Amino acid sequence: MSWGRHIAPGQDNRKLPEVQVVISPLHPTRNSPCLAVLQALEDGLKRADADPSVKAVTICGENGKFSAGADIRGFSSPNKQGLGLGPIVSLIERSEKPVVAAIEGIALGGGLEVTLGCHYRIAHVQARMGLPEVTIGLLPGAEGTQRLPRLIGVPAALDIITTGRHISASEALKLGLVDEVVEENTVEAAIRLANRLIGQPLGHRRLSLKPVPKLPNMEAFLTEALVKVKKRAQGCLAPELCFQAIKAATEQPFADGVRKERELFNILLTSGQAKALQYAFFAERAVEKWTTPSGASWKTASPQPIRKAAVIGLGTMGRGIVTSLVKAKIPVVALEQDLEYLNTGRKAVMLLLEREAMKMEQGGQTLDFNNPARLQFAVDFDVLRDVDLVIEAVFENMALKKEIFNKLSRICKPEAFLCTNTSALNIDEIASVTSRPQQVIGTHFFSPAHVMRLLEIIYGRHTSPTTIATAMQLAKVMKKVGVVVGNCFGFVGNRMMFPYVQQAVFLLEEGSRPEDVDQVLEDFGFKIGPFRMSDLAGLDVGWRSRKDQGLTGPTLAPGTSARQRHGYRYSPLPDLLCEKGRFGQKTGKGWYQYEKAGGRTAKPDPWIHSFLSEYRDTHQIKTRFIDQEEILERCLFTLINEGFDILAEGIASGPEHLDVVYINGYGWPKHRGGPMFYASTVGLPNILAKLQKYSEIHPDVPQLRPSAFLKKLVAMGNPPLNDWMSYLHRQSNKL
Ligand SMILES: CCC/C=C/C(=O)SCCNC(=O)CCNC(=O)[C@H](O)C(C)(C)COP(=O)([O-])OP(=O)([O-])OC[C@H]1O[C@@H](n2cnc3c(N)ncnc32)[C@H](O)[C@@H]1OP(=O)([O-])[O-]
């Protein structure tokens, strides 16, 4: 090579790099590699600048990956490493020698900001880029909010910075974020370009010197954009502060914009939200490392390949599951009980797939689903003989599920895995009718299954580690977050949801209106409050389950008190609504009224208000004003209390599991880190004191009685969340 020397780490075989710099490793350790990396980058640049034989510089990453950005753990370390990156980006930009970034793999966060200091950027066709700081509660604080709008304009910069989405190399090229996309060796292409640039003027390539491209209606555009950003943020601070930083770029000179960016960054850094979001980032990765109380673990279990899968039942859940499998490129057979159901299901699946294909096309991807080798519809169980895995997604009915599993056990090849999509039924009972209980597992999908990320993976008494590992691998391939949990009624998610919804209904009995309760929980950050949720899901679902449990309906013993079951408080309100045909959105009436059956806009319903007051009169309940604090505490603290019981019983192996379930399956606001993280921020002694208070007022509600594990943790001095599980079996002499 003839162009002189450059900075190129990890390219020893090319005999080029005399100055070696690694920008940031993909797997940062907990120490402070960032400081070392920054120092090395700064030293390398200074040496290149001082050395007259160096004519141009190339910056690349190690092992085919440019950089995943700053070490996220560093933001909560005392020296806040990573914050010195801005001046280094400026140093790169000021270089009198051309600097070219060679982007391979990923360039995210601080990594992409480094490239914005470079004079040119070349990306490999497979590379992905983005500024995901917003997703961990921050903003691109290395001058990225000031440089990106200057490079690609305000609308595109706003989109990328406030959503944190990753973009492909082809989109980056279209936007002007990179100058060239190559299919060959990116570093060599960058070196070639650097060679051509030697001696050419660089002023016009220094982004800090460029104006932000004007829009004819910048003010109106920004006003409208802020409304959208706030709406999407649902109480999360970072998107709005990202917006403010970009707005500063449109109004102020570069240096002032950078000062504003720093000020906003510090607000975010010290906000509890950033801590919660960063906890959520690591929690999601921690649950991949599953273990069970019997000692099975991700470390020793190996997943089996799934070359062909089947889905039984093409109702709402089955359709979404088929769609997810097709998107994951797993050939799938979709089975229904007869041709009529099959045709309805087929139409619905094809519609979903067409919509998904359209969405994917916008991102430059294709979805092949019109090929019988990829997707086959059938009514005959015989077609299941060669599949590696079956997901049964029929109606929640134990007898029906057992019948199907018995059949599957006889028809499927011996090594095939049998999964049941259930939200509460006993996995062991389902497995008991098969000859291979070790290959039976629960896979609880969330509706709509092709959209929702959560997959609760429930192992039974006999489920083998290989089966768990295979289900986890399937979740990953389907781009879902698999969380391994034990077998109990409602598993983790629904079990914690029961007391939450129960409290919401009790609050109606005592004086609240559905819209009051929903508002408080939506203000907290839930995407949707419990009554809007119940209307959306359909009140009849819970009604059917309560009838099966003998809590209501014809099997209820005559003379049972209306508001008591088994000696505890019970509210018949949801049953009464169902008896009146108010099933929620599907019937146009539920806890709210809708414009029509199937309508989606919930309006407070005066009928419900008078129904509630008549109900209170009938049962001689004195209506009282219930403040927001009580609504929030009673709903959330009972949910958290159940979480402590779940941990104590070994149903989940750590609080992160519960948090990941709630964030990904139940609309819990991510910027509050999940219910157990939230509990740790409120303080366990506070939660305990409030539960004790409410439990004294409502002694007939066992869900308000504080969990023994919660009490123990408080007695042990309120340890930090990541130490909780180590206290499970320790003795406390204060109890
Ligand atoms: C003023 C300052 C300005 C700069 C701000 C920033 O740059 S903010 C940062 C902006 N950047 C981001 O927000 C990017 C965040 N990262 C990602 O989005 C993804 O990790 C990925 C797309 C890079 C790779 O996805 P994938 O599915 O291939 O792999 P995976 O996700 O399983 O990760 C593998 C392992 O690496 C770990 N780890 C990864 N990145 C970081 C990190 N930055 N830090 C720490 N750790 C990190 C991860 O925890 C896991 O560890 P484990 O469990 O093995 O011990």
The ligand as an SDF file (V2000), in Angstrom:
LIG
                    3D

 55 57  0  0  0  0  0  0  0  0999 V2000
  -21.1440   11.1630   26.1890 C   0  0  0  0  0  0  0  0  0  0  0  0
  -21.2340    9.6800   25.8750 C   0  0  0  0  0  0  0  0  0  0  0  0
  -21.8610    9.3860   24.5690 C   0  0  0  0  0  0  0  0  0  0  0  0
  -21.9640    7.9500   24.2660 C   0  0  0  0  0  0  0  0  0  0  0  0
  -23.0410    7.2290   24.6530 C   0  0  0  0  0  0  0  0  0  0  0  0
  -23.1740    5.8310   24.2570 C   0  0  0  0  0  0  0  0  0  0  0  0
  -22.4950    5.3370   23.4090 O   0  0  0  0  0  0  0  0  0  0  0  0
  -24.3460    4.9660   25.0850 S   0  0  0  0  0  0  0  0  0  0  0  0
  -24.2730    3.3500   24.4240 C   0  0  0  0  0  0  0  0  0  0  0  0
  -24.9740    3.2890   23.1270 C   0  0  0  0  0  0  0  0  0  0  0  0
  -24.9560    1.9310   22.6230 N   0  0  0  0  0  0  0  0  0  0  0  0
  -25.9870    1.0930   22.8130 C   0  0  0  0  0  0  0  0  0  0  0  0
  -26.9860    1.4310   23.4190 O   0  0  0  0  0  0  0  0  0  0  0  0
  -25.8250   -0.2750   22.2020 C   0  0  0  0  0  0  0  0  0  0  0  0
  -26.2780   -1.3210   23.1530 C   0  0  0  0  0  0  0  0  0  0  0  0
  -26.0420   -2.6610   22.6500 N   0  0  0  0  0  0  0  0  0  0  0  0
  -26.8740   -3.2670   21.7700 C   0  0  0  0  0  0  0  0  0  0  0  0
  -27.8190   -2.7040   21.2720 O   0  0  0  0  0  0  0  0  0  0  0  0
  -26.5880   -4.7030   21.4410 C   0  0  0  0  0  0  0  0  0  0  0  0
  -25.8170   -5.2400   22.4860 O   0  0  0  0  0  0  0  0  0  0  0  0
  -25.7920   -4.8910   20.1230 C   0  0  0  0  0  0  0  0  0  0  0  0
  -26.6950   -4.5140   18.9440 C   0  0  0  0  0  0  0  0  0  0  0  0
  -24.5520   -4.0680   20.1130 C   0  0  0  0  0  0  0  0  0  0  0  0
  -25.3660   -6.3870   19.9910 C   0  0  0  0  0  0  0  0  0  0  0  0
  -26.5030   -7.2030   20.1130 O   0  0  0  0  0  0  0  0  0  0  0  0
  -26.3470   -8.7950   20.2720 P   0  0  0  0  0  0  0  0  0  0  0  0
  -27.7390   -9.3360   20.3320 O   0  0  0  0  0  0  0  0  0  0  0  0
  -25.4130   -9.2750   19.2380 O   0  0  0  0  0  0  0  0  0  0  0  0
  -25.6100   -9.0180   21.6670 O   0  0  0  0  0  0  0  0  0  0  0  0
  -26.0900   -8.6340   23.1340 P   0  0  0  0  0  0  0  0  0  0  0  0
  -27.0550   -7.5100   23.1230 O   0  0  0  0  0  0  0  0  0  0  0  0
  -26.4770   -9.8660   23.8510 O   0  0  0  0  0  0  0  0  0  0  0  0
  -24.7200   -8.0680   23.7310 O   0  0  0  0  0  0  0  0  0  0  0  0
  -23.5950   -8.8930   23.9520 C   0  0  0  0  0  0  0  0  0  0  0  0
  -22.9580   -8.5260   25.2810 C   0  0  0  0  0  0  0  0  0  0  0  0
  -22.4060   -7.2050   25.1670 O   0  0  0  0  0  0  0  0  0  0  0  0
  -22.9390   -6.3690   26.1780 C   0  0  0  0  0  0  0  0  0  0  0  0
  -23.0530   -5.0180   25.6160 N   0  0  0  0  0  0  0  0  0  0  0  0
  -23.4060   -4.6820   24.3510 C   0  0  0  0  0  0  0  0  0  0  0  0
  -23.3170   -3.3620   24.1860 N   0  0  0  0  0  0  0  0  0  0  0  0
  -22.8890   -2.8600   25.3700 C   0  0  0  0  0  0  0  0  0  0  0  0
  -22.5970   -1.5490   25.7990 C   0  0  0  0  0  0  0  0  0  0  0  0
  -22.7090   -0.4880   24.9830 N   0  0  0  0  0  0  0  0  0  0  0  0
  -22.2060   -1.3830   27.0570 N   0  0  0  0  0  0  0  0  0  0  0  0
  -22.0840   -2.4350   27.8960 C   0  0  0  0  0  0  0  0  0  0  0  0
  -22.3260   -3.7090   27.5230 N   0  0  0  0  0  0  0  0  0  0  0  0
  -22.7280   -3.9050   26.2750 C   0  0  0  0  0  0  0  0  0  0  0  0
  -24.2870   -7.0060   26.5310 C   0  0  0  0  0  0  0  0  0  0  0  0
  -24.7030   -6.6220   27.8040 O   0  0  0  0  0  0  0  0  0  0  0  0
  -23.9460   -8.4800   26.4410 C   0  0  0  0  0  0  0  0  0  0  0  0
  -23.2500   -8.8220   27.6190 O   0  0  0  0  0  0  0  0  0  0  0  0
  -23.3210  -10.2880   28.2340 P   0  0  0  0  0  0  0  0  0  0  0  0
  -24.7850  -10.5300   28.4890 O   0  0  0  0  0  0  0  0  0  0  0  0
  -22.7710  -11.1910   27.1850 O   0  0  0  0  0  0  0  0  0  0  0  0
  -22.5550  -10.1880   29.4800 O   0  0  0  0  0  0  0  0  0  0  0  0
  1  2  1  0
  2  3  1  0
  3  4  1  0
  4  5  2  0
  5  6  1  0
  6  7  2  0
  6  8  1  0
  8  9  1  0
  9 10  1  0
 10 11  1  0
 11 12  1  0
 12 13  2  0
 12 14  1  0
 14 15  1  0
 15 16  1  0
 16 17  1  0
 17 18  2  0
 17 19  1  0
 19 20  1  0
 19 21  1  0
 21 22  1  0
 21 23  1  0
 21 24  1  0
 24 25  1  0
 25 26  1  0
 26 27  2  0
 26 28  1  0
 26 29  1  0
 29 30  1  0
 30 31  2  0
 30 32  1  0
 30 33  1  0
 33 34  1  0
 34 35  1  0
 35 36  1  0
 35 50  1  0
 36 37  1  0
 37 38  1  0
 37 48  1  0
 38 39  1  0
 38 47  1  0
 39 40  2  0
 40 41  1  0
 41 42  1  0
 41 47  2  0
 42 43  1  0
 42 44  2  0
 44 45  1  0
 45 46  2  0
 46 47  1  0
 48 49  1  0
 48 50  1  0
 50 51  1  0
 51 52  1  0
 52 53  2  0
 52 54  1  0
 52 55  1  0
M  CHG  4  28  -1  32  -1  54  -1  55  -1
M  END
$$$$
